[in-house]
Amino acid sequence: MKGGGTVKKYILSFGITIGTIAILFFIGNTFHISLLSVQWIYVNEPENFQMEAKGGLIPVAVGLILGFITDYVLSEKEKKQRHQL
């Protein structure tokens, strides 16, 4: 089963990406760190309803970088295992 490892690799990389983003946003919102937090702004007027989100992109960038690193490391590990056979 060749494809099973590939699916697990992508699920793990995606999980690390999403998990890192969630943890960094949680830390930013908990400790009021503006670079790591998301701020939701609501304007609810009779004629106008607006919702705006402001937040730092650092958690997203770090999450994506860690996801790519995870994917690369798992790919290299998979290549080494194939060459040992």
N, C-alpha and C positions, 0 to 999 in steps of 0.2 A: 504494500500500500504506500505508494509514493506520495500521493496528494494529501494524506492525512497530516503529515508533518508540516506541509505548507500552510494548511488551514490553521493549525495550532499556532504557527509562527505569526500569522497575520492577526489572529485573535489576541495573542499575547502582546504584540506591538501596539495594537489599537487600545487594549486595556491599559497598558502603561501610559499611553498618550492621554487618554481620558482621565485616568486616575491621577496623574501628575497635575493636569489642569484643575481638577476638582480640589485636590489637596492645597494647591497654591492659592486658588480663589478662597477656600475656606480660611486659610491662614491670614490672607489679606483682609477679609471681612471681619474676622475675629479680633485681630490686633490693629485694625484701622490703618493698614498700609495701602496707600492709594495706588501704588504701582501694581499691587497684587489683588486689588479688589474690584468688584463690580458695584456700581451705584445705579439704582433704578430711580428715575424721576417721573412722577405722575403729575399731569395737569388735568384736572377734571372741572371744566367750566360747563355751564349749561349748553353752550353752542359748540364747544370744542373739547375733545378728549385726546390727550397726547400721552404717549408713553415713550420714554427714552432711556436707553442704557448707555452708561459710560463706564469704561473699565480699561485696565491695563492689558496690553497684549503680551506682556512678559510671560505670564503663565501659559498662554497658548504657544508661544515660541519655544519655551523650555519643554513643554509636553511633546511638541512635534519633534524637537531635536532628540529627546530621549526615545521616542518611538522609532525614529530612523536608526539610532544607534542600536537599539534592541534588535531591529530587523537585520541590520548588518552583522551583528555578532552571531545571531542564530543562523544566518545564511552561511557564514564562514564555518561555523560548527558543523552544519549539515554537509558542506563540501568536504571537510576533513573526514567525516564519518564515511562518505561515499568513496573516498580515495583509499581508506583502510580496507575496504571489502575486496 
